[in-house]
Amino acid sequence: MSRLKIAIQKSGRLYEDSLQILKDCGIFINNGKDQLKVSVDNFPIEIMYLRNSDIPQYLEDGVVDIAIVGENLLIEKQKNIEIVQKLGFSKCRVSIAVPKEVETDNLTYFQGKKIATSYPNTLKKFLENNNISAEIHVISGSVEIAPNIGLADGICDIVSSGSTLFKNGLRETVTLLTSEAVLAKTFNLDQEKEIILDRLLFRIKAVLKAKNSKYILMNVPDEKIAAVSAVLPVLKSPTVLPLAEKGWSSIHSVIDEERFWEVIDELKENGAQDILIIPIDKMVM
């Protein structure tokens, strides 16, 4: 039987979350710390732990079938790779930053100046689109130190919280792109492996939907059921169950995490009481 080869970072920002989403999908990995290739007993995949920068090339060449990788890296490497699912973790942005004493945010500041970066292709394209002629100095790590040692006038790097920039006396000015972890695939998958990928995607989508949703229960006077039901952004319709106390019912539904407090306020305004919120483990559509 075929096994789908999936690459994940052997270390770095995506490593722990990549393992966690596979675990949430019921895929249990038993491997020693230093193993670089592991077969899974309860699902037809084989996991390969690779250097982050090597993953796009391995995908394009078909050495691995799929990978959990940062969208920003795929954009930078400019590979012929398809993104099949955004995963919602390791969110960041690729931004330009300058020393905090530089008062302007205008890109013309960099005309004729030097920018240090680990993302030369992304930066070059951005500068060309904005008609800025600047020297790009490629650094593989610790980009944020470049202005402090006189190596560059600013940097272009990934930013999550911005704390690293702050600690190094820099401030963010322009965002080139936003990014998150994605599941990407090679274009060379055969039919059998496509079927395995579909099974994996089914599980991943169930996990992601659950993470972004909450199960909600509340008590509602019968005369308020229609008003409360109209507030709920449910899949089909809410479940309504009569309570022992006459004139009252319990309504059960699902709400999106992003609209949580907004929906709660509307429910209370429309007569809902004793509202309970329960996390959802999996959500199969």
C-alpha positions as CSV (number, residue, x, y, z in Angstrom):
1,M,0.0,0.0,0.0
2,S,1.2,3.5,-0.9
3,R,2.2,5.9,1.9
4,L,1.9,9.6,1.6
5,K,5.3,11.3,2.4
6,I,4.8,14.4,4.5
7,A,7.6,16.8,5.4
8,I,7.7,18.9,8.5
9,Q,10.4,21.0,10.1
10,K,12.9,19.1,12.1
11,S,13.2,22.2,14.3
12,G,11.9,25.8,14.3
13,R,8.6,27.7,14.6
14,L,6.4,25.2,12.9
15,Y,7.7,22.0,14.5
16,E,5.6,21.6,17.6
17,D,2.3,22.9,16.0
18,S,2.8,20.6,13.0
19,L,3.1,17.5,15.3
20,Q,0.1,18.7,17.3
21,I,-2.3,19.0,14.3
22,L,-1.3,15.5,13.2
23,K,-2.0,14.3,16.7
24,D,-5.3,16.1,16.7
25,C,-6.1,14.2,13.5
26,G,-5.6,10.9,15.3
27,I,-2.2,10.3,13.8
28,F,0.2,9.0,16.5
29,I,3.9,9.3,15.9
30,N,6.3,7.1,17.8
31,N,9.8,8.1,17.0
32,G,13.1,8.8,18.6
33,K,14.2,12.4,18.9
34,D,16.9,12.0,16.2
35,Q,15.0,10.0,13.6
36,L,14.6,11.8,10.3
37,K,12.0,9.5,8.7
38,V,9.2,7.8,10.6
39,S,6.3,5.5,9.4
40,V,2.9,5.9,11.2
41,D,1.1,2.7,12.3
42,N,-2.5,4.0,12.2
43,F,-2.5,6.1,9.0
44,P,-0.8,5.5,5.6
45,I,1.8,8.3,5.8
46,E,5.5,8.6,6.3
47,I,6.9,11.6,8.1
48,M,10.2,13.2,7.0
49,Y,11.8,15.8,9.3
50,L,13.7,18.2,7.0
51,R,15.4,21.6,7.2
52,N,12.8,24.3,6.7
53,S,14.7,25.9,3.7
54,D,14.9,22.5,1.9
55,I,11.2,21.7,2.0
56,P,10.0,23.7,-1.0
57,Q,12.7,22.1,-3.3
58,Y,11.8,18.6,-2.1
59,L,8.2,19.3,-2.8
60,E,8.8,20.6,-6.3
61,D,11.0,17.6,-7.1
62,G,8.5,15.1,-5.7
63,V,10.8,13.7,-3.0
64,V,8.0,14.4,-0.6
65,D,4.3,14.5,-1.5
66,I,3.0,17.1,0.9
67,A,4.5,19.4,3.6
68,I,3.5,21.6,6.4
69,V,5.4,24.8,5.7
70,G,5.2,28.6,6.0
71,E,3.4,30.3,3.2
72,N,6.1,33.0,3.3
73,L,8.8,30.4,2.4
74,L,6.9,29.1,-0.6
75,I,6.5,32.7,-1.9
76,E,10.2,33.4,-1.3
77,K,11.4,30.2,-3.0
78,Q,9.0,30.8,-6.0
79,K,8.4,27.1,-6.5
80,N,5.7,25.3,-8.5
81,I,3.8,24.1,-5.5
82,E,0.1,24.0,-4.7
83,I,-1.3,25.1,-1.3
84,V,-4.2,22.9,-0.4
85,Q,-5.1,24.1,3.1
86,K,-4.2,27.0,5.3
87,L,-3.7,25.7,8.9
88,G,-4.2,28.8,11.1
89,F,-1.0,28.6,13.2
90,S,2.4,30.2,13.0
91,K,0.9,33.4,11.7
92,C,3.4,36.1,10.9
93,R,4.2,38.8,8.3
94,V,7.2,39.8,6.2
95,S,7.9,43.4,7.0
96,I,10.4,46.2,6.5
97,A,11.8,47.7,9.7
98,V,14.0,50.7,10.3
99,P,15.9,52.1,13.4
100,K,13.4,53.7,15.7
101,E,15.1,57.1,15.3
102,V,14.1,57.2,11.7
103,E,10.9,59.2,11.7
104,T,9.6,58.5,8.2
105,D,7.6,55.4,7.1
106,N,7.9,56.4,3.4
107,L,9.7,53.8,1.2
108,T,11.7,56.6,-0.5
109,Y,13.9,56.5,2.6
110,F,15.5,53.4,1.2
111,Q,16.3,54.9,-2.2
112,G,20.0,54.2,-2.7
113,K,20.3,52.6,0.8
114,K,21.0,49.0,1.9
115,I,18.4,46.5,3.3
116,A,19.4,43.3,5.1
117,T,17.1,40.3,4.6
118,S,16.6,36.6,4.5
119,Y,13.9,37.1,1.9
120,P,15.7,38.6,-1.1
121,N,13.3,37.5,-3.8
122,T,10.2,38.8,-1.9
123,L,12.0,42.1,-1.1
124,K,13.3,42.5,-4.7
125,K,9.9,42.1,-6.2
126,F,8.3,44.5,-3.7
127,L,11.0,47.2,-4.3
128,E,10.6,46.8,-8.1
129,N,6.9,47.2,-7.8
130,N,7.4,50.4,-5.8
131,N,10.2,51.8,-8.0
132,I,12.7,51.8,-5.2
133,S,16.4,51.2,-6.0
134,A,18.1,49.8,-2.9
135,E,20.9,47.4,-2.3
136,I,19.8,44.0,-0.9
137,H,22.2,42.4,1.5
138,V,21.4,38.7,2.1
139,I,21.8,37.4,5.7
140,S,20.8,33.8,6.7
141,G,20.1,34.6,10.4
142,S,19.9,37.4,13.0
143,V,18.9,39.9,10.4
144,E,17.7,42.4,13.1
145,I,21.3,43.1,14.2
146,A,22.4,44.5,10.8
147,P,21.5,48.2,11.4
148,N,23.1,48.2,14.8
149,I,26.5,47.1,13.4
150,G,26.3,49.4,10.4
151,L,25.7,46.7,7.9
152,A,22.4,48.0,6.6
153,D,20.0,51.0,6.9
154,G,17.0,48.7,7.6
155,I,15.8,45.1,7.4
156,C,13.2,42.9,5.8
157,D,12.3,39.9,7.9
158,I,9.4,37.9,9.4
159,V,7.6,39.5,12.3
160,S,5.3,37.8,14.8
161,S,4.8,39.9,17.9
162,G,7.4,42.6,17.1
163,S,9.3,42.1,20.4
164,T,12.5,41.2,18.6
165,L,12.4,44.3,16.6
166,F,11.8,46.4,19.8
167,K,14.7,44.8,21.6
168,N,17.0,45.7,18.8
169,G,15.9,49.3,18.5
170,L,13.9,48.8,15.4
171,R,10.3,49.6,14.4
172,E,8.1,48.1,11.7
173,T,7.1,50.3,8.8
174,V,5.7,48.4,5.9
175,T,4.2,44.9,5.6
176,L,5.0,43.1,2.4
177,L,2.8,40.0,3.0
178,T,1.1,38.0,5.7
179,S,1.7,34.4,6.2
180,E,0.7,31.3,8.2
181,A,1.5,27.6,8.1
182,V,-0.1,25.8,5.1
183,L,-0.4,22.2,3.8
184,A,1.2,22.2,0.4
185,K,1.6,19.4,-2.1
186,T,3.6,18.5,-5.2
187,F,2.0,18.4,-8.6
188,N,3.1,14.8,-9.1
189,L,0.7,12.9,-6.8
190,D,-0.8,9.6,-8.2
191,Q,-4.4,8.7,-7.7
192,E,-3.8,6.4,-4.8
193,K,-1.9,9.2,-2.9
194,E,-4.6,11.8,-3.8
195,I,-7.1,9.5,-2.0
196,I,-4.9,9.4,1.1
197,L,-4.5,13.2,1.0
198,D,-8.3,13.6,0.8
199,R,-8.7,11.5,3.9
200,L,-6.0,13.6,5.7
201,L,-7.7,16.8,4.6
202,F,-11.0,15.6,5.9
203,R,-9.5,15.2,9.3
204,I,-7.6,18.5,9.2
205,K,-10.7,20.4,8.3
206,A,-12.7,18.8,11.1
207,V,-10.0,19.8,13.6
208,L,-9.7,23.4,12.3
209,K,-13.5,23.9,12.2
210,A,-13.6,22.7,15.9
211,K,-10.8,25.0,16.9
212,N,-12.7,28.0,15.5
213,S,-16.1,27.1,16.9
214,K,-17.7,26.7,20.3
215,Y,-20.7,24.7,21.4
216,I,-23.3,26.9,23.2
217,L,-26.2,26.0,25.4
218,M,-28.7,28.5,27.0
219,N,-32.1,28.7,28.6
220,V,-34.6,30.8,26.8
221,P,-38.3,31.7,27.5
222,D,-40.4,30.1,24.9
223,E,-41.7,33.4,23.6
224,K,-38.0,34.4,22.9
225,I,-37.0,31.3,21.0
226,A,-37.5,32.9,17.5
227,A,-35.6,36.0,18.4
228,V,-32.7,34.1,19.9
229,S,-32.6,31.6,17.1
230,A,-32.3,34.4,14.6
231,V,-29.1,35.6,16.3
232,L,-27.4,32.2,16.1
233,P,-25.1,31.6,13.0
234,V,-25.8,27.9,13.0
235,L,-25.1,25.2,10.4
236,K,-28.8,24.4,9.8
237,S,-31.0,25.3,12.8
238,P,-30.5,25.2,16.6
239,T,-31.7,22.3,18.7
240,V,-34.6,23.3,21.0
241,L,-35.4,21.1,24.0
242,P,-38.2,21.8,26.6
243,L,-37.1,22.3,30.2
244,A,-38.9,20.8,33.2
245,E,-40.0,24.3,34.1
246,K,-43.0,25.2,31.9
247,G,-42.5,28.1,29.5
248,W,-38.8,27.6,29.1
249,S,-36.6,25.7,26.6
250,S,-32.9,24.9,26.2
251,I,-31.3,25.9,22.9
252,H,-28.1,24.3,21.7
253,S,-26.0,25.5,18.8
254,V,-22.5,26.3,17.5
255,I,-20.9,29.8,17.2
256,D,-17.7,31.0,15.6
257,E,-14.9,31.9,17.9
258,E,-14.3,35.2,16.0
259,R,-17.9,36.4,16.7
260,F,-18.1,35.0,20.2
261,W,-18.6,38.1,22.4
262,E,-20.6,39.9,19.7
263,V,-23.0,36.9,19.6
264,I,-23.2,36.5,23.4
265,D,-24.2,40.2,23.8
266,E,-26.9,39.8,21.2
267,L,-28.2,36.6,22.8
268,K,-28.5,38.3,26.2
269,E,-30.3,41.2,24.7
270,N,-32.8,38.9,23.2
271,G,-33.6,37.0,26.4
272,A,-31.1,34.1,26.7
273,Q,-30.0,33.2,30.2
274,D,-27.6,30.7,31.9
275,I,-25.4,30.6,28.8
276,L,-22.8,27.7,28.8
277,I,-19.9,27.5,26.4
278,I,-18.2,24.2,25.7
279,P,-15.0,23.6,23.6
280,I,-15.5,21.3,20.5
281,D,-12.9,18.5,20.0
282,K,-13.8,17.7,16.4
283,M,-16.4,19.0,14.0
284,V,-17.3,16.8,11.0
285,M,-19.2,18.5,8.2
